[in-house]
């Protein structure tokens, strides 16, 4: 049964990703195929009717999310136990990231984000098949742990989609910088330009980015608090000072500093976007990265 869910999840994500890229390529190459001269201005993809996700596409993505969710539940929680590892963490992260994109797509034409999220979700959904070196957690039935696990994964998903937003915004900023010089003449017909033109204005992306980060920060705070409470309940010690704890608190401080600087001084631009990515990397190292090192490189099971 699990292998059917794996295949169906990958097929749905992969099919939607391929369809999205083909539609984008058709939009980008349309003027050239129609005989527009090489030096003539090309209408941007933002003005195209192809921007935004179709109703059928949204419905198929919703089905993919349902199937992926069932897959995660059956593989992570088999018979009152819990199996987990870095591959499952990545799969859950991009499942939530794809779900957040699905919600955003009702309000903004985020084709550029879709073309990143869906291929990543497809690959991540299959990773537990390749990396099965996970540990069965005997305390998975504890209500406090389930709450901690749920909040943590939603926070991961929010920060993952925020990191993809930051990457797209850096690409848009670099393109805008290039358009001020001679580079505009050489990039006007490129597929990258037409891809970035499917995105909303930079200020809209920035507003979305900081909303995602603010929501993720609240959930990350709850994750740390619930983790401390559960750890105290389990081993009578509130904080276990290990690599996971250090990087989790480091990422919390970094995201908190970013939100504070944004509120106090209106911090924005490339430096703020790079700070977002650095904070996300610290969050990845807190759990996914450390588990990858232990499970794959050192072949050691960790809790």
C-alpha positions as CSV (number, residue, x, y, z in Angstrom):
1,X,0.0,0.0,0.0
2,X,2.8,2.4,0.9
3,X,4.6,2.0,-2.4
4,X,1.3,2.9,-4.2
5,X,1.1,6.1,-2.2
6,X,4.7,6.9,-2.9
7,X,4.2,6.4,-6.7
8,X,0.9,8.3,-6.8
9,X,2.4,11.2,-4.8
10,X,5.5,11.5,-7.0
11,X,3.3,11.1,-10.1
12,X,1.0,13.9,-9.1
13,X,3.7,16.3,-8.0
14,X,6.0,15.4,-11.0
15,X,3.1,15.7,-13.5
16,X,2.1,19.1,-12.2
17,X,5.7,20.3,-12.2
18,X,6.3,19.1,-15.8
19,X,3.0,20.7,-16.9
20,X,3.9,24.0,-15.2
21,X,7.3,24.1,-16.9
22,X,5.9,23.2,-20.3
23,X,3.3,25.9,-20.0
24,X,5.9,28.4,-18.9
25,X,8.2,27.4,-21.8
26,X,5.3,27.8,-24.2
27,X,4.6,31.3,-22.8
28,X,8.2,32.3,-22.9
29,X,8.8,31.1,-26.4
30,X,5.5,32.1,-27.8
31,X,6.6,35.5,-29.3
32,X,9.6,33.9,-31.0
33,X,7.5,31.1,-32.4
34,X,5.0,33.7,-33.7
35,X,7.8,35.4,-35.7
36,X,8.6,38.4,-33.4
37,X,12.0,39.8,-34.5
38,X,14.9,39.2,-32.1
39,X,15.3,42.9,-31.3
40,X,11.6,43.6,-30.7
41,X,10.2,44.0,-27.2
42,X,8.6,40.9,-25.9
43,X,5.4,41.0,-23.8
44,X,6.1,39.9,-20.2
45,X,4.6,36.7,-18.8
46,X,2.9,38.8,-16.2
47,X,0.6,40.2,-18.9
48,X,0.0,36.7,-20.2
49,X,-3.3,34.9,-19.6
50,X,-1.1,31.9,-18.5
51,X,-0.3,33.5,-15.2
52,X,-1.8,31.8,-12.2
53,X,-2.8,28.2,-11.5
54,X,-5.8,26.8,-13.3
55,X,-8.7,25.3,-11.4
56,X,-7.8,21.8,-12.6
57,X,-4.2,22.3,-11.5
58,X,-5.4,23.4,-8.0
59,X,-7.7,20.4,-7.7
60,X,-4.9,18.0,-8.7
61,X,-2.5,19.7,-6.3
62,X,-5.1,19.3,-3.5
63,X,-5.3,15.6,-4.3
64,X,-1.5,15.4,-4.3
65,X,-1.5,17.0,-0.8
66,X,-4.1,14.6,0.5
67,X,-2.2,11.5,-0.8
68,X,1.1,12.9,0.5
69,X,-0.5,13.5,3.9
70,X,-1.9,10.0,4.1
71,X,1.6,8.7,3.1
72,X,3.3,10.6,5.8
73,X,0.8,9.5,8.5
74,X,1.0,5.8,7.6
75,X,4.8,5.8,7.3
76,X,5.7,8.0,10.3
77,X,3.0,6.6,12.7
78,X,2.8,2.8,12.1
79,X,0.8,1.0,14.8
80,X,1.1,3.4,17.7
81,X,4.9,3.8,17.1
82,X,6.8,6.5,15.4
83,X,9.4,6.2,12.6
84,X,11.3,9.4,11.7
85,X,14.5,10.7,10.2
86,X,15.9,13.5,8.1
87,X,14.3,12.2,4.9
88,X,10.8,12.1,6.6
89,X,11.5,15.6,8.0
90,X,12.2,17.0,4.5
91,X,9.2,15.2,3.0
92,X,6.9,16.7,5.7
93,X,8.5,20.1,5.3
94,X,7.9,20.3,1.5
95,X,4.4,18.8,1.9
96,X,3.5,21.7,4.2
97,X,5.4,24.1,1.9
98,X,3.3,22.9,-1.1
99,X,0.2,23.3,1.0
100,X,1.1,26.8,1.9
101,X,1.7,27.6,-1.8
102,X,-1.7,26.1,-2.6
103,X,-3.4,28.5,-0.2
104,X,-1.3,31.4,-1.5
105,X,-2.2,30.6,-5.1
106,X,-5.8,31.6,-4.5
107,X,-4.7,35.2,-3.8
108,X,-1.5,35.7,-5.9
109,X,-0.2,34.5,-9.2
110,X,2.9,32.7,-7.9
111,X,3.9,30.6,-10.9
112,X,7.5,31.2,-10.3
113,X,7.2,29.7,-6.8
114,X,5.2,26.8,-8.1
115,X,8.0,25.9,-10.5
116,X,10.3,25.6,-7.5
117,X,8.0,24.0,-4.9
118,X,6.5,21.1,-6.9
119,X,9.8,19.6,-8.2
120,X,11.2,19.8,-4.6
121,X,8.1,18.3,-3.1
122,X,8.3,15.4,-5.7
123,X,11.9,14.6,-4.8
124,X,11.4,15.0,-1.1
125,X,8.3,12.7,-1.1
126,X,10.5,9.9,-2.4
127,X,13.5,10.4,-0.1
128,X,12.2,8.1,2.7
129,X,12.4,5.3,0.2
130,X,16.1,5.9,-0.2
131,X,17.1,6.8,3.4
132,X,15.2,4.5,5.8
133,X,17.8,4.7,8.6
134,X,15.3,6.0,11.2
135,X,14.7,5.3,14.8
136,X,11.4,4.1,16.3
137,X,10.4,6.5,19.2
138,X,8.7,4.7,22.1
139,X,7.1,7.9,23.4
140,X,5.3,8.9,20.2
141,X,1.9,8.3,21.8
142,X,2.5,11.0,24.3
143,X,0.0,13.9,23.6
144,X,2.6,16.5,24.4
145,X,5.1,15.0,21.9
146,X,2.4,14.9,19.2
147,X,1.6,18.5,19.7
148,X,5.3,19.4,19.7
149,X,5.8,17.4,16.5
150,X,2.9,19.0,14.7
151,X,3.8,22.6,15.6
152,X,7.5,22.0,14.7
153,X,6.6,20.7,11.3
154,X,4.2,23.5,10.5
155,X,7.0,26.0,11.5
156,X,9.4,24.1,9.2
157,X,7.0,24.3,6.3
158,X,6.4,28.1,6.8
159,X,10.1,28.8,6.9
160,X,10.8,26.5,3.9
161,X,8.4,28.5,1.8
162,X,9.8,31.7,3.2
163,X,13.3,30.7,2.1
164,X,12.0,30.0,-1.4
165,X,10.4,33.4,-1.4
166,X,13.7,34.9,-0.4
167,X,15.5,33.1,-3.2
168,X,13.0,34.4,-5.8
169,X,13.3,37.9,-4.4
170,X,17.1,37.9,-4.7
171,X,16.8,36.7,-8.3
172,X,14.2,39.5,-9.0
173,X,16.5,42.1,-7.4
174,X,19.5,41.0,-9.4
175,X,17.5,41.2,-12.6
176,X,16.3,44.7,-11.7
177,X,19.9,45.7,-11.1
178,X,20.9,44.3,-14.5
179,X,18.1,46.1,-16.3
180,X,19.6,49.4,-15.2
181,X,22.7,48.6,-17.3
182,X,23.4,47.1,-20.7
183,X,22.3,43.6,-19.4
184,X,18.7,44.4,-20.1
185,X,19.3,44.1,-23.9
186,X,20.6,40.6,-23.4
187,X,18.1,39.2,-21.0
188,X,14.8,40.6,-22.4
189,X,14.0,37.3,-24.2
190,X,15.5,34.8,-21.7
191,X,13.4,32.1,-20.1
192,X,14.6,33.3,-16.7
193,X,13.2,36.8,-17.3
194,X,9.8,35.5,-18.4
195,X,9.8,33.1,-15.4
196,X,10.5,36.0,-12.9
197,X,7.9,38.1,-14.7
198,X,5.2,35.6,-13.5
199,X,5.7,36.8,-10.0
200,X,3.8,39.6,-8.2
201,X,5.6,42.9,-7.6
202,X,8.6,42.9,-5.3
203,X,6.8,44.8,-2.6
204,X,4.0,42.2,-2.6
205,X,6.5,39.4,-2.3
206,X,8.2,41.2,0.5
207,X,5.0,41.6,2.4
208,X,4.2,37.9,2.0
209,X,7.7,36.9,3.1
210,X,7.5,38.7,6.4
211,X,4.0,37.4,7.1
212,X,5.3,33.9,6.6
213,X,8.3,34.6,8.8
214,X,6.2,36.2,11.6
215,X,3.8,33.2,11.6
216,X,6.7,30.7,11.5
217,X,8.5,32.6,14.4
218,X,5.4,32.3,16.6
219,X,5.2,28.5,15.8
220,X,9.0,28.1,16.3
221,X,8.6,29.8,19.7
222,X,5.8,27.3,20.6
223,X,8.0,24.5,19.3
224,X,10.8,25.4,21.7
225,X,8.4,25.9,24.6
226,X,6.6,22.6,24.0
227,X,10.0,20.8,23.5
228,X,11.2,22.1,26.8
229,X,8.0,21.0,28.5
230,X,8.1,17.6,26.9
231,X,11.8,17.1,27.7
232,X,11.2,18.0,31.3
233,X,8.3,15.5,31.5
234,X,10.4,12.8,29.8
235,X,13.9,13.1,31.5
236,X,13.2,15.6,34.3
237,X,15.5,18.2,32.6
238,X,14.1,21.2,30.7
239,X,17.0,21.7,28.2
240,X,19.4,19.2,26.8
241,X,22.3,21.2,25.5
242,X,23.2,19.4,22.2
243,X,23.6,20.4,18.6
244,X,19.9,20.3,17.9
245,X,19.1,22.6,20.8
246,X,21.9,25.0,20.0
247,X,20.9,25.4,16.3
248,X,17.2,25.6,17.2
249,X,17.8,28.5,19.6
250,X,20.2,30.1,17.2
251,X,17.7,30.1,14.4
252,X,15.0,31.5,16.8
253,X,17.3,34.3,17.8
254,X,18.2,35.1,14.1
255,X,14.6,35.1,13.0
256,X,13.6,37.2,16.0
257,X,16.4,39.7,15.3
258,X,15.2,39.9,11.7
259,X,11.6,40.7,12.7
260,X,12.8,43.2,15.3
261,X,15.0,45.0,12.8
262,X,12.2,45.0,10.3
263,X,9.7,46.6,12.8
264,X,12.2,49.1,14.2
265,X,14.1,50.3,11.2
266,X,12.2,48.8,8.2
267,X,15.1,46.5,7.3
268,X,14.8,45.2,3.8
269,X,16.8,44.5,0.6
270,X,19.5,41.9,-0.2
271,X,21.0,41.9,3.3
272,X,17.7,41.1,4.9
273,X,17.0,38.3,2.3
274,X,20.4,36.8,2.9
275,X,19.7,36.9,6.6
276,X,16.5,34.9,6.0
277,X,18.4,32.2,4.2
278,X,21.1,32.1,6.8
279,X,18.4,31.7,9.5
280,X,16.8,28.9,7.6
281,X,20.1,27.1,7.2
282,X,20.5,27.3,11.0
283,X,17.0,25.8,11.4
284,X,17.8,23.0,8.9
285,X,21.0,22.2,10.9
286,X,19.0,22.0,14.1
287,X,17.2,18.8,13.0
288,X,17.4,17.8,9.3
289,X,21.2,18.4,9.0
290,X,22.2,16.8,12.3
291,X,20.1,13.7,11.5
292,X,21.6,13.5,8.1
293,X,25.1,13.5,9.6
294,X,24.2,10.9,12.2
295,X,22.0,8.6,10.1
296,X,23.7,8.7,6.7
297,X,27.3,9.7,7.3
298,X,27.9,8.2,10.8
299,X,25.2,5.4,10.7
300,X,24.1,6.2,14.2
301,X,20.4,6.3,15.3
302,X,19.4,9.4,17.2
303,X,16.3,10.6,18.9
